[in-house]
């Protein structure tokens, strides 16, 4: 068949409509781990390329968990969803850890997988490989149903553009989250009888509502009557406007803000009370929790009995959690940033004439902030000469070397309060489901979204192993996504050690010379993995060598080469 005829024939397939649908709905990237189910899509991609037609860029990612993490990191910086496509059941299985994170992190991801052919004969896409029988489940979507907002299988004769639009609408509607679509090979290879109507031009998803006006008034009244209010800010800090809105609320009304999950204020804001909720929670007579499913651990600490409690989130009851017992006096269900703006207006009315009391509170808040800053500076200074290296010294070196607009990502590497945060979009978080290994892929996704900014990942050695480093570093080199990875290598799984001592502080394991299932010795030469993939790697053992190593690594990154520092740290945690 003539190439032009073949290409024209492909233009009328479901696979071609699928590519057009992705592009028309704003999908610019598909992080893909292909298999035999991709044949119709690959054929359509080549035809579109020859014809000069636009399609999303399909990025080859040799491990599915890295692909999901890339989609998460990309969204947090670009604020646009990406797609992930994997190979039938087995590829889907490899994504589940990442999907669990995306679900609990409320990250929209268009997750797609092929489906092993439905038929044995009679179709272009019918089974032609022994593996096609072994890769069929009775219910492929059932593998991930509890971790996604919606799942579906494309059927013969259905308009794929409508299905893609519906998937993205659901993913992008608050509370956001991943969706899952399976694509049988025969259906992708089918001919579409007539041109499908292009989707109407509109933003995907539903515009989020603001919380109920009466509930906002009730919350404002509680704030106006409080003497020691406290805001606990969670994932709201990942929303681009949150820094300004929270900062303005804090500055105008004397409201201290303590953070969970990630920064929600600049480090220098006088109302920034850091990340230790336990230190300030017991004294507060009013606590507003903003977009935070677990603001404190009730077994460890709780608000005082008389404290009034407000929870603000698109879903303040976090209905996706099977069990959650946090009480509240006011539930504000709405988009957090706009609801906070409305609360600001209501508070301006409620606090009129109370400027003197607010100013007195603001002065006390600033004093506390300065005390916290001094304590942090003392911690960083004491770590300077410690040998083995301590995580605060690594943080201090990062602060000295990084650009002001650098993007930080942390996966069990350092205390994020030790990194200087200047504004929104400077931090990528994740892993709310405990699925380790998100850091490497998230860094790549963030770099793809912001190619002109530095991306610095700090990661524990155990989490680095979970991150599938060879596939991740391969993508970084192949796609020209230079990032700096800093491994905090304490040669152990400290989280396991800490959990055991916390549960059994006087137990035999806590007193033993060695605790089983914690040791990760002998440590691999992690820096050599990066070098094998074409990047720059260096091992750092002496604290005096760290500033120079940091500069060398960032120079490599700024010149287009991914870099990795394998920093040998003292046994223990991030402080």
TIRO-83005 format. One line per 8 residues: number of its first residue (from 1); for each residue x, y, z of N, C-alpha, C. Coordinates in steps of 0.05 Angstrom, whole numbers. Atoms other than C-alpha are relative to their C-alpha. Layout:
NUM = X/Y/Z/X/Y/Z/X/Y/Z; ...
//
This chain:
1 = 17/-24/0/0/0/0/18/25/0; -15/-25/1/25/70/-17/0/13/27; -2/-11/-27/50/107/45/-22/21/5; 21/-21/-4/2/166/34/-27/-12/3; 25/14/-4/-56/118/27/-2/-12/28; 0/12/-27/-36/82/90/-4/21/22; 3/-22/-20/-29/147/128/-28/11/0; 28/-10/1/-97/170/104/-19/-19/13
9 = 17/20/-13/-128/105/126/2/1/30; -3/-3/-29/-99/114/195/-15/24/11; 15/-24/-9/-131/183/199/-28/-5/8; 29/6/-6/-199/150/203/-3/-22/21; 2/20/-21/-183/103/261/-6/13/26; 5/-9/-27/-203/108/333/26/10/13; -26/-9/-11/-128/114/350/6/29/-8; -4/-28/9/-124/177/308/-18/19/14
17 = 19/-17/-15/-186/206/340/9/3/29; -10/0/-27/-155/188/407/22/21/3; -21/-19/-1/-93/229/393/-10/29/-3; 12/-27/4/-134/288/368/-15/8/25; 15/-7/-24/-178/284/430/18/9/22; -19/-8/-21/-119/287/477/10/29/-5; -10/-27/7/-91/348/440/-21/21/3; 21/-20/-1/-157/384/435/-8/6/29
25 = 7/-4/-28/-168/375/510/24/10/17; -22/-13/-14/-101/406/527/22/-18/11; -22/18/-9/-58/345/540/24/4/-17; -25/-5/15/13/363/520/20/-23/2; -19/21/-5/50/303/549/-14/-26/8; 8/27/-8/38/228/554/25/-15/8; -23/15/-10/87/191/597/-7/-30/-3; 9/26/10/86/122/566/21/-22/4
33 = -16/25/-2/112/52/579/-14/-20/-18; 16/13/20/90/16/516/2/-31/0; 0/29/4/73/-56/498/-15/-6/-26; 13/9/25/38/-96/444/-27/14/-5; 25/-14/2/-26/-57/457/3/28/-13; -4/-27/10/5/8/431/2/1/-30; -5/0/29/11/-13/358/-18/20/-15; 16/-20/15/-49/28/332/7/28/7
41 = -8/-27/-8/-26/89/371/26/8/-13; -26/-6/13/45/84/345/-3/5/-30; 6/-4/28/19/77/274/-12/28/-5; 13/-26/3/-24/139/283/20/22/6; -19/-20/-6/33/178/314/19/5/-23; -18/-3/23/78/165/254/-15/14/-22; 16/-13/21/22/184/206/-4/30/5; 4/-28/-7/8/249/243/26/16/-4
49 = -26/-14/3/82/266/244/6/6/-30; -5/-4/28/88/256/169/-18/21/-12; 19/-19/10/27/300/158/2/27/14; -3/-26/-14/50/355/205/-23/7/19; 23/-5/-18/-10/346/251/10/-1/29; -9/-1/-28/-2/364/325/-10/-24/16; 7/21/-19/-3/310/378/14/6/26; -16/-2/-24/18/307/451/27/-14/-4
57 = -26/14/1/90/288/461/-1/-25/17; -1/25/-15/96/215/481/29/-4/10; -27/3/-12/155/208/529/3/-29/10; -5/27/-8/184/139/537/12/-1/28; -8/2/-28/190/123/611/1/-30/7; -3/29/-3/218/53/626/-8/-12/27; 13/11/-23/182/45/692/-25/16/6; 26/-13/-3/109/59/706/-2/18/25
65 = 2/-17/-24/118/87/776/14/26/-4; -13/-26/7/166/139/749/-18/16/-17; 19/-14/18/114/157/696/-21/14/16; 21/-12/-16/60/169/748/12/24/16; -13/-21/-15/108/210/791/6/25/-18; -5/-22/19/127/252/730/-26/16/-4; 26/-14/4/53/268/719/-7/17/24; 6/-15/-25/47/290/792/18/25/1
73 = -18/-23/-1/109/335/790/-7/20/-21; 7/-18/22/88/364/723/-25/17/8; 25/-14/-7/18/382/748/5/21/22; -4/-18/-22/43/415/812/13/26/-9; -13/-25/10/85/465/772/-15/12/-23; 14/-10/24/47/471/706/-29/6/5; 28/-2/-6/-22/467/738/-17/-9/-24; 15/12/22/-43/427/677/4/-30/2
81 = -3/29/-3/-57/352/676/17/-12/-23; -13/16/20/-13/303/639/-13/-28/0; 11/27/3/-30/233/615/22/-20/4; -18/22/-3/3/167/631/-13/-23/-15; 11/24/13/-5/105/587/19/-23/3; -16/23/-6/19/36/605/-11/-25/-13; 5/24/14/17/-35/581/-19/-18/17; 21/18/-10/-48/-73/599/1/-4/31
89 = 2/6/-29/-53/-108/667/26/4/15; -25/0/-14/20/-114/684/11/29/4; -8/-28/-3/35/-41/670/-17/15/21; 18/-12/-20/-26/-21/710/9/-7/29; -8/9/-27/-1/-62/769/24/16/10; -24/-15/-8/65/-25/768/-6/29/7; 7/-28/-6/29/42/773/-14/3/27; 19/-2/-22/-13/26/834/12/16/24
97 = -13/-16/-21/37/54/885/-2/30/-6; 2/-29/7/39/120/847/-28/10/-1; 28/-8/1/-36/121/836/-11/4/28; 8/-4/-28/-46/113/911/9/28/10; -10/-27/-7/-3/175/921/-16/22/-14; 15/-20/15/-39/214/866/-28/4/12; 26/-1/-12/-105/197/898/0/16/26; -1/-14/-26/-86/220/968/13/28/-3
105 = -11/-27/5/-47/280/939/-19/17/-16; 20/-15/15/-109/301/900/11/12/-26; -13/-9/25/-70/305/835/-15/-12/-24; 13/11/23/-107/299/769/20/-12/-20; -17/14/19/-75/247/724/-19/-16/-18; 15/17/18/-106/217/661/16/-25/-5; -15/26/1/-82/146/671/-14/-19/-19; 12/17/20/-93/100/612/17/-25/-3
113 = -14/25/5/-75/28/596/-13/-14/-23; 12/17/20/-83/-17/537/-15/-23/13; 13/24/-9/-126/-78/544/7/-22/-19; -7/22/18/-106/-145/517/-22/-4/-20; 22/2/20/-144/-159/452/-23/-17/10; 25/14/-8/-216/-181/462/-5/-25/-16; 7/22/18/-217/-228/403/24/-16/-8; -21/18/8/-177/-287/378/5/1/-30
121 = -3/-1/30/-190/-278/303/-20/21/-10; 20/-16/13/-227/-234/254/4/30/2; -4/-28/-3/-198/-166/271/29/7/-3; -28/-9/3/-135/-126/255/14/-1/27; -12/-1/-26/-123/-120/329/-3/-25/17; 5/25/-15/-140/-192/348/27/-11/11; -24/12/-14/-92/-234/391/18/-13/-20; -20/12/17/-28/-253/356/25/-7/15
129 = -23/6/-17/18/-268/414/-10/-16/24; 9/18/-22/15/-322/468/-6/16/25; 3/-14/-25/20/-270/523/-27/13/2; 26/-14/0/-47/-239/503/-21/-15/17; 20/15/-17/-85/-295/539/7/4/30; -8/-3/-28/-45/-289/603/-4/28/12; 1/-27/-10/-53/-214/607/-29/10/3; 28/-9/-3/-129/-213/611/-11/-5/28
137 = 14/3/-25/-166/-200/676/-30/0/-5; 29/-2/2/-240/-208/688/-8/29/3; 7/-28/-5/-241/-136/712/26/16/3; -26/-14/-2/-178/-96/695/-2/25/17; 4/-24/-16/-206/-32/724/-2/-5/30; 3/6/-29/-219/-67/790/27/1/14; -26/-1/-12/-144/-67/802/5/28/13; -6/-28/-9/-145/9/813/-25/15/9
145 = 25/-15/-4/-218/26/826/0/16/26; 1/-14/-26/-207/46/899/19/24/0; -20/-21/0/-150/93/879/-6/22/-21; 6/-19/21/-184/132/823/-29/10/4; 27/-11/-2/-245/177/817/-20/-13/-19; 18/11/21/-272/141/755/17/-19/-17; -14/18/19/-253/82/711/-20/-9/-21; 18/7/22/-280/60/644/17/-15/-21
153 = -12/13/23/-265/16/584/-13/10/-26; 11/-9/26/-273/46/514/-12/-23/-15; 14/22/15/-323/5/474/-2/8/-30; 2/-3/29/-332/-5/400/-24/19/-6; 21/-18/9/-372/51/367/-3/25/17; 3/-24/-17/-364/101/424/19/22/-9; -17/-23/8/-337/171/410/22/4/20; -22/-1/-19/-268/171/441/4/28/10
161 = -4/-28/-9/-267/247/444/-18/6/24; 18/-4/-23/-327/246/490/10/-13/25; -11/15/-23/-295/194/534/23/14/13; -23/-15/-10/-230/233/540/-9/25/15; 11/-24/-13/-269/296/556/-12/-5/27; 12/7/-26/-309/262/610/21/-7/20; -21/8/-19/-247/232/641/14/24/12; -14/-23/-9/-212/299/645/-19/18/17
169 = 19/-16/-16/-275/335/671/-1/-11/28; 1/13/-27/-278/285/729/26/4/15; -26/-3/-13/-204/288/743/5/29/10; -5/-28/-6/-203/365/744/-21/13/17; 21/-11/-18/-265/374/787/8/-5/29; -7/3/-28/-252/387/861/-18/-19/15; -28/4/-4/-230/348/898/12/-16/-23; -12/12/24/-184/330/840/12/-27/7
177 = -13/26/-4/-153/262/829/3/-15/-26; -5/15/24/-132/209/779/-25/-15/-10; 20/16/13/-178/173/730/13/-21/-16; -13/23/13/-167/108/693/-17/-9/-24; 14/8/25/-186/89/621/15/-22/-13; -13/22/14/-172/23/587/-8/1/-30; 3/-3/29/-165/19/511/6/-27/-14; -5/25/14/-175/-48/476/13/4/-27
185 = -15/-4/25/-130/-57/416/-18/-1/-24; 18/1/23/-185/-77/368/-15/26/-4; 16/-25/2/-225/-14/385/18/22/-10; -18/-21/10/-164/31/373/4/-3/-30; -6/5/28/-154/-2/305/-25/4/-18; 25/-3/15/-227/7/284/0/25/-17; 5/-23/16/-247/54/229/-24/16/10; 22/-17/-8/-290/113/249/-16/7/-24
193 = 17/-3/24/-349/118/202/-3/29/-9; 3/-29/7/-355/194/205/17/16/19; -15/-18/-18/-316/252/233/-15/6/25; 12/-7/-25/-329/264/306/1/30/4; 2/-29/-5/-350/333/328/22/8/20; -21/-9/-19/-293/371/361/-13/10/26; 12/-9/-25/-305/387/434/-2/31/1; 3/-29/-3/-330/456/453/24/10/16
201 = -23/-11/-13/-275/502/476/-8/10/28; 4/-8/-28/-277/507/552/20/-14/17; -18/13/-19/-234/491/611/-12/-26/10; 11/25/-10/-240/419/633/-5/2/30; 8/0/-28/-271/405/700/-23/20/5; 21/-18/-9/-323/444/739/12/22/17; -10/-21/-18/-308/513/768/-7/-5/29; 5/7/-28/-300/501/842/-17/20/15
209 = 17/-18/-15/-352/531/889/15/13/23; -9/-12/-25/-338/579/946/-17/-11/23; 15/10/-22/-360/557/1015/-25/16/5; 25/-13/-6/-429/575/1040/4/26/15; -4/-27/-12/-436/649/1058/-6/0/30; 6/1/-29/-469/635/1125/22/-13/16; -22/14/-14/-414/586/1144/25/18/1; -23/-18/-1/-361/638/1125/-5/22/22
217 = 6/-19/-21/-396/689/1170/3/-12/27; -3/14/-25/-398/639/1226/30/-3/7; -29/2/-5/-323/626/1218/12/26/7; -11/-26/-5/-308/700/1216/-7/9/29; 8/-7/-27/-346/710/1281/18/-15/21; -18/15/-19/-304/655/1315/27/13/0; -27/-13/1/-240/689/1291/0/26/15; 1/-26/-12/-263/757/1314/0/-2/31
225 = 1/3/-29/-275/730/1384/23/-16/12; -22/16/-10/-212/689/1389/23/17/10; -23/-14/-10/-152/711/1430/26/-12/-11; -24/14/10/-102/659/1405/-7/-18/-23; 7/17/23/-123/636/1336/25/-12/-13; -21/14/14/-81/588/1295/-11/-11/-26; 7/13/26/-84/568/1222/19/-22/-5; -16/23/8/-59/499/1203/-4/-4/-30
233 = 2/1/30/-44/501/1128/12/-25/-11; -9/25/12/-38/436/1090/7/4/-30; -6/0/29/-38/424/1015/-8/26/-14; 8/-26/12/-68/493/1003/24/15/-11; -24/-14/8/4/517/996/8/-6/-29; -6/7/27/9/482/929/-17/16/-21; 17/-17/18/-45/528/900/15/26/-5; -17/-23/6/-10/586/864/-6/25/16
241 = 7/-25/-13/-49/642/898/0/-2/30; 3/5/-29/-47/612/968/19/17/16; -20/-15/-16/17/647/991/-10/29/5; 9/-28/-2/-11/717/977/-25/2/18; 25/-2/-15/-80/703/1005/4/-7/30; -6/7/-28/-56/668/1068/17/21/13; -18/-20/-11/-1/719/1077/-15/26/7; 16/-24/-5/-51/776/1072/-18/-3/24
249 = 18/6/-22/-99/744/1120/16/1/27; -17/1/-24/-43/732/1170/9/28/8; -11/-26/-5/-14/802/1163/-22/20/10; 21/-19/-6/-81/840/1168/-13/-5/27; 16/6/-23/-111/803/1226/16/-14/22; -16/12/-21/-53/775/1266/-6/-29/4; 7/29/-1/-62/701/1250/25/-16/-6; -24/17/5/-2/655/1258/-7/-25/-16
257 = 4/23/17/5/599/1208/22/-21/3; -19/23/-2/37/531/1220/-7/-18/-23; 4/14/25/45/486/1160/4/-30/3; -2/29/2/36/412/1144/1/-7/-30; -2/10/28/55/376/1079/18/17/-18; -17/-17/17/90/436/1048/-3/29/8; 2/-28/-8/102/511/1053/-25/13/-11; 24/-16/8/42/558/1050/6/29/3
265 = -9/-28/-4/80/622/1068/30/1/-7; -29/-2/3/148/649/1050/13/-3/27; -14/5/-26/200/631/1102/3/26/16; -5/-26/-13/209/706/1118/-26/13/10; 24/-13/-9/136/721/1131/-2/0/31; -1/-1/-30/129/745/1204/-21/-17/14; 19/17/-12/69/700/1215/6/-30/-5; -7/28/6/105/637/1192/10/-14/25
273 = -8/15/-24/108/589/1251/12/-27/-6; -14/24/7/144/534/1214/-19/-24/-4; 14/25/7/122/461/1210/-5/-18/25; 4/17/-24/115/438/1283/-27/7/12; 27/-5/-10/40/437/1297/-1/-4/30; 2/8/-28/50/404/1365/8/23/19; -11/-21/-18/87/465/1392/-21/22/6; 19/-23/-3/29/514/1382/-29/-8/3
281 = 28/8/-1/-35/473/1380/-12/2/28; 13/0/-27/-46/467/1456/-9/27/10; 6/-26/-10/-48/542/1467/-22/14/-16; 19/-14/18/-96/560/1410/-29/-4/11; 28/2/-7/-168/576/1427/-18/-1/-24; 14/4/26/-188/574/1353/21/-12/-19; -18/13/20/-157/528/1301/-16/-3/-26; 12/5/26/-174/532/1227/20/-17/-16
289 = -16/19/15/-148/473/1187/-7/4/-30; 5/-6/28/-141/489/1113/12/-22/-18; -7/20/19/-139/431/1064/22/-19/11; -19/17/-14/-104/383/1111/-15/-24/12; 15/23/-11/-131/312/1122/9/-8/27; -10/8/-27/-86/299/1182/16/23/11; -14/-24/-10/-69/365/1216/17/-6/25; -16/9/-23/-43/330/1279/-7/-29/5
297 = 5/28/-6/-40/260/1307/-13/-1/28; 15/-1/-25/-94/253/1361/12/-16/23; -12/16/-21/-56/199/1398/23/15/14; -23/-15/-10/1/248/1408/-8/27/12; 7/-26/-10/-32/316/1416/-28/8/-12; 26/-9/8/-100/351/1410/-3/29/8; 6/-27/-9/-128/421/1414/-12/0/28; 13/-2/-26/-152/445/1482/-30/-4/-3
305 = 28/7/1/-223/424/1498/-18/23/-8; 17/-23/6/-252/494/1493/5/12/-27; -7/-12/26/-219/509/1426/-22/-4/-21; 18/2/22/-264/523/1367/15/-10/-25; -13/13/22/-248/483/1305/-14/5/-27; 10/-5/27/-258/502/1232/16/-16/-20; -14/15/21/-241/457/1173/-9/11/-27; 5/-10/26/-236/486/1103/14/-18/-21
313 = -11/17/21/-227/441/1042/-22/-3/-21; 21/8/18/-264/422/978/-18/-22/11; 15/21/-14/-285/362/1019/11/-1/29; -11/-2/-27/-274/380/1093/-2/-25/16; 3/26/-14/-297/311/1115/19/-21/-11; -18/19/13/-247/277/1069/-13/-27/-3; 17/23/3/-298/226/1048/14/-24/-12; -15/22/11/-246/184/1012/15/-16/21
321 = -13/14/-21/-216/164/1078/-20/-18/15; 19/18/-14/-250/102/1109/-6/9/29; 4/-8/-28/-239/128/1180/16/26/5; -13/-25/-6/-224/199/1202/-17/14/21; 17/-9/-22/-247/227/1269/4/28/9; -5/-27/-9/-226/300/1270/-26/16/2; 25/-15/-5/-281/343/1300/2/28/-11; 1/-27/10/-303/411/1275/-25/14/9
329 = 24/-16/-6/-350/467/1295/-11/12/-25; 9/-11/26/-353/496/1225/14/-15/-22; -11/14/24/-344/457/1160/-3/19/-24; 1/-17/24/-326/502/1101/7/-17/-24; -4/16/24/-334/463/1036/2/18/-24; -3/-17/23/-305/501/978/29/2/-8; -27/-4/9/-244/521/938/14/17/21; -11/-13/-23/-196/542/993/9/29/-4
337 = -11/-27/4/-163/604/963/-22/21/-2; 22/-20/2/-227/639/942/-16/2/25; 15/-1/-26/-261/619/1007/16/17/20; -17/-16/-18/-202/650/1045/-3/30/-7; 4/-28/7/-212/714/1005/-27/10/11; 26/-8/-11/-285/715/1025/1/3/31; -4/-1/-29/-265/702/1098/14/26/7; -14/-25/-4/-217/761/1093/-19/24/1
345 = 20/-22/0/-274/807/1074/-18/0/24; 18/2/-24/-319/781/1129/14/8/25; -15/-7/-23/-264/789/1180/5/30/2; -4/-29/-1/-251/861/1160/-23/15/12; 24/-11/-12/-322/877/1180/-2/-7/30; 3/10/-27/-322/835/1243/20/12/19; -21/-10/-18/-257/864/1270/3/30/0; -1/-29/1/-271/937/1256/0/11/28
353 = -2/-11/-27/-250/977/1317/17/-15/19; -17/16/-18/-205/923/1345/29/0/-9; -27/-2/11/-142/946/1311/22/-1/21; -20/0/-22/-105/956/1377/6/-28/9; -4/28/-9/-116/884/1400/14/-16/-22; -12/14/22/-97/858/1331/30/7/-2; -28/-9/2/-33/899/1330/17/-13/23; -15/13/-22/-13/872/1399/5/-29/-6
361 = -4/28/7/-24/801/1374/21/-3/-22; -20/2/22/16/814/1311/28/4/10; -27/-4/-11/75/839/1352/10/-26/14; -7/25/-14/74/775/1394/6/-22/-21; -4/20/21/69/733/1331/28/4/-13; -26/-6/12/129/768/1301/23/-8/18; -21/9/-19/170/756/1364/4/-30/-1; -2/29/1/153/682/1361/14/-9/-26
369 = -13/6/26/173/680/1287/30/4/2; -29/-5/-2/240/712/1302/14/-20/18; -12/20/-17/252/663/1358/4/-26/-15; -2/25/16/238/605/1310/23/3/-20; -21/-4/19/285/635/1259/27/-3/13; -25/2/-15/340/642/1311/6/-29/7; -4/28/-7/330/570/1333/9/-16/-24; -8/14/25/335/546/1261/28/7/-8
377 = -28/-9/7/398/587/1248/20/-14/18; -18/14/-18/429/556/1310/4/-29/-7; -1/28/9/412/486/1286/19/-3/-24; -16/1/24/443/500/1218/29/5/6; -28/-7/-7/505/531/1249/14/-23/14; -12/22/-15/517/473/1296/7/-24/-18; -4/23/18/513/424/1238/24/4/-18; -20/-6/20/568/458/1199/24/-18/0
385 = -25/15/-2/627/418/1225/-5/-29/9; 5/27/-9/592/354/1246/10/-21/-20; -9/22/17/624/291/1219/-7/-27/13; 13/-1/26/587/248/1195/-17/25/-5; 16/-22/8/548/300/1157/-29/-2/11; 27/-1/-9/481/322/1186/-18/13/-21; 18/-12/20/420/339/1143/-3/30/1; 2/-29/0/415/411/1168/23/14/-15
393 = -22/-12/15/484/425/1139/-4/-3/-30; 7/3/28/460/398/1072/-19/22/-8; 19/-21/6/401/445/1075/13/27/-1; -14/-26/0/446/504/1092/16/3/-26; -15/-2/25/490/488/1031/-18/4/-24; 19/-4/21/429/483/987/-9/29/-1; 9/-28/-2/404/551/1011/21/19/-11; -22/-17/10/472/582/995/4/-2/-30
401 = -7/5/28/478/551/926/-23/3/-20; 22/1/19/408/549/896/-9/28/-9; 12/-25/10/374/603/854/-25/6/17; 23/-8/-16/318/643/886/-26/-14/-9; 25/13/11/266/610/840/3/-30/-3; -4/29/2/293/539/848/-24/-14/11; 21/17/-9/242/484/857/12/-22/17; -10/20/-18/254/440/917/-20/-23/2
409 = 16/24/-4/228/369/924/14/-16/22; -12/14/-23/238/329/988/-16/-26/4; 12/26/-7/225/255/999/17/-13/22; -14/11/-24/248/236/1069/30/6/-1; -28/-8/2/312/274/1057/9/18/22; -7/-20/-20/315/335/1101/-25/11/13; 23/-15/-11/270/378/1145/-6/23/-19; 5/-20/21/235/422/1094/-1/28/12
417 = -2/-27/-13/233/479/1146/28/12/-2; -27/-10/2/308/484/1137/7/11/-28; -4/-11/27/301/502/1063/-15/27/-1; 12/-27/1/287/576/1049/-19/1/-24; 21/-1/20/221/582/1012/-8/29/-5; 5/-29/7/208/648/975/-28/5/-10; 26/-6/11/140/639/943/-13/-25/-11; 15/23/11/89/594/909/15/-13/-23
425 = -13/15/22/113/541/861/29/-6/4; -28/6/-6/180/533/896/3/-28/12; -2/26/-14/163/465/927/-20/-19/-13; 17/21/9/135/400/901/-1/-22/22; 3/20/-20/107/351/951/-15/-24/-10; 15/23/8/74/283/949/4/-23/19; -4/24/-16/72/213/976/-19/-2/24; 18/0/-23/11/224/1021/-11/-28/6
433 = 8/27/-5/-6/150/1014/23/-17/11; -24/15/-10/64/129/1036/13/-16/-22; -12/15/22/82/103/967/28/12/-6; -27/-10/3/158/112/968/9/-1/-29; -12/0/27/197/130/906/-11/22/-18; 11/-20/18/158/190/880/19/23/-7; -17/-24/3/215/240/886/14/2/-27; -15/-2/25/257/222/825/-18/7/-24
441 = 18/-6/22/198/222/777/-12/28/2; 12/-27/-4/167/285/808/20/21/-8; -20/-20/8/232/322/797/1/3/-30; 0/-1/30/232/303/723/-25/15/-10; 24/-13/8/160/325/716/1/30/5; -3/-28/-6/174/391/750/18/14/-19; -20/-12/19/234/404/705/-13/3/-27; 13/-1/26/192/389/644/-19/24/-1
449 = 18/-23/-2/141/441/668/14/27/1; -15/-25/-3/194/493/683/29/-5/-8; -27/7/9/256/479/640/21/20/7; -20/-21/-5/289/545/657/6/3/30; -4/-2/-29/287/534/733/16/-24/10; -14/22/-13/333/492/777/-20/-17/16; 16/19/-16/301/430/807/19/-17/17; -18/14/-19/334/401/869/-17/-19/17
457 = 14/22/-16/311/335/900/18/-9/22; -13/13/-22/332/314/969/-16/-25/7; 14/26/-3/316/240/981/16/-18/18; -13/20/-17/331/187/1032/10/-23/-18; -11/22/16/373/128/1008/-20/-22/-6; 21/20/5/315/79/1017/-20/9/-20; 19/-11/19/267/124/979/12/1/-28; -14/-1/26/319/132/924/-2/-28/-14
465 = 2/27/12/320/56/914/-28/-5/-10; 28/4/8/244/55/911/-7/16/-25; 6/-18/23/246/110/858/8/-11/-27; -9/11/25/273/64/804/20/18/-14; -19/-20/9/336/105/793/10/-4/-29; -10/3/27/360/74/728/-20/10/-21; 19/-12/19/295/88/690/-2/31/3; 3/-29/-4/290/157/722/24/16/-12
473 = -23/-14/11/361/178/705/2/-3/-30; 1/3/29/353/150/635/-18/21/-12; 19/-20/10/293/196/624/13/28/2; -12/-26/-3/331/255/652/20/7/-21; -20/-4/21/387/246/602/-13/0/-28; 12/3/26/344/224/543/-17/24/-8; 19/-21/5/294/281/550/12/28/7; -13/-26/-7/345/335/570/-14/14/23
481 = 13/-11/-24/316/345/639/20/-1/23; -20/1/-20/376/361/682/-10/10/28; 8/-7/-28/360/360/757/23/-8/18; -19/8/-21/402/355/820/-13/-18/20; 9/19/-20/390/294/863/20/-2/22; -18/2/-23/419/295/933/-11/-22/18; 8/23/-16/416/228/969/11/4/28; -7/-1/-28/416/232/1045/5/-29/8
489 = -6/29/-2/451/165/1054/9/-6/29; -7/8/-27/448/143/1127/2/-31/2; -5/29/2/454/70/1105/-21/-16/17; 20/14/-15/389/51/1139/-28/10/-8; 28/-9/2/313/55/1137/-7/12/27; 4/-13/-26/306/105/1193/-29/0/8; 29/-1/-6/230/108/1188/-8/-26/15; 6/26/-14/227/34/1209/11/1/28
497 = -13/-2/-27/276/46/1266/-16/18/18; 15/-20/-17/237/107/1291/-28/-11/8; 27/11/-6/169/72/1286/2/-22/22; -3/21/-20/194/13/1327/6/12/28; -6/-12/-26/224/57/1382/-24/17/10; 24/-16/-9/161/101/1383/-21/-18/12; 21/18/-10/115/41/1393/9/-15/25; -11/15/-23/161/4/1442/25/15/10
505 = -24/-16/-9/206/58/1474/17/-14/20; -15/15/-20/226/11/1530/3/-30/-8; -1/27/9/226/-52/1488/28/-10/-5; -27/12/4/283/-99/1473/12/9/-26; -12/-10/26/291/-74/1401/13/27/4; -11/-27/-4/302/-3/1425/27/-1/15; -25/2/-15/358/-26/1471/21/-18/-13; -19/18/13/390/-75/1423/22/16/-14
513 = -22/-13/15/457/-59/1391/-7/4/-29; 9/-1/27/426/-73/1323/-29/-7/-2; 28/5/4/354/-70/1301/-4/-14/-27; 3/14/25/333/-121/1248/-18/16/-19; 16/-11/22/303/-99/1181/3/30/-3; -5/-29/1/333/-29/1187/25/6/-16; -26/-4/12/404/-36/1161/-1/-1/-30; -3/0/30/419/-18/1088/30/1/-7
521 = -28/2/6/493/-35/1088/6/-28/-12; -16/-22/10/535/-42/1048/-15/17/-20; 14/-18/17/510/19/1012/10/-2/-29; -9/-2/28/511/17/936/13/27/-6; -12/-26/9/552/70/901/-20/14/-18; 22/-12/15/491/109/881/9/20/-21; -10/-20/19/531/163/846/9/-13/-26; -9/15/25/557/110/797/-24/-6/-17
529 = 24/5/16/485/96/775/-5/24/-18; 4/-24/16/478/168/752/22/2/-22; -22/-1/20/546/165/717/-5/-20/-22; 5/21/20/526/100/682/-22/9/-20; 22/-10/17/465/137/654/8/25/-16; -9/-24/15/506/195/627/0/26/15; 0/-24/-17/501/244/685/26/3/16; -23/-5/-18/549/271/737/-6/-11/28
537 = 4/11/-27/557/234/803/25/5/18; -22/-5/-18/598/248/865/-8/-9/28; 5/8/-28/603/218/935/13/20/19; -10/-19/-19/611/266/993/-1/-11/28; -1/11/-27/634/242/1062/9/21/20; -11/-20/-19/669/303/1093/-17/25/-2; 17/-24/1/626/363/1113/14/24/-13; -14/-22/13/681/411/1089/-1/-1/-30
545 = 0/4/29/675/382/1019/-28/7/-12; 27/-2/10/600/393/1014/-5/26/-16; 5/-24/16/597/467/991/12/-2/-28; -13/2/26/646/454/935/-14/-21/-18; 15/21/15/609/390/914/-27/11/-10; 26/-12/7/543/428/914/3/19/-24; -5/-19/22/572/482/869/6/-15/-26; -7/15/24/602/431/821/-25/-13/-12
553 = 24/14/9/536/393/817/-19/19/-14; 18/-19/12/494/455/804/11/12/-25; -12/-10/25/543/480/752/-5/-20/-22; 7/20/20/533/414/715/-29/2/-8; 28/-2/6/458/421/720/-6/24/-17; 5/-25/14/459/493/696/11/-2/-29; -10/4/27/499/469/636/-12/-24/-15; 16/20/14/449/414/619/6/-29/7
561 = -7/28/-7/477/352/654/-13/-7/27; 11/8/-26/437/316/709/23/-7/19; -21/5/-20/477/310/773/-12/-13/25; 8/14/-24/474/268/836/23/1/21; -18/0/-22/508/277/903/-8/-22/20; 5/21/-20/512/215/947/13/8/26; -11/-13/-25/520/248/1015/-3/-20/23; 0/19/-22/540/201/1071/-6/15/26
569 = 9/-15/-23/502/225/1132/0/-17/25; 1/14/-25/499/207/1205/-25/-17/2; 24/16/-4/451/151/1225/-21/17/15; 21/-15/-13/384/180/1244/-18/14/-19; 20/-13/16/331/227/1219/9/25/-14; -5/-23/18/326/293/1182/7/26/16; -6/-24/-16/338/342/1240/29/0/10
//
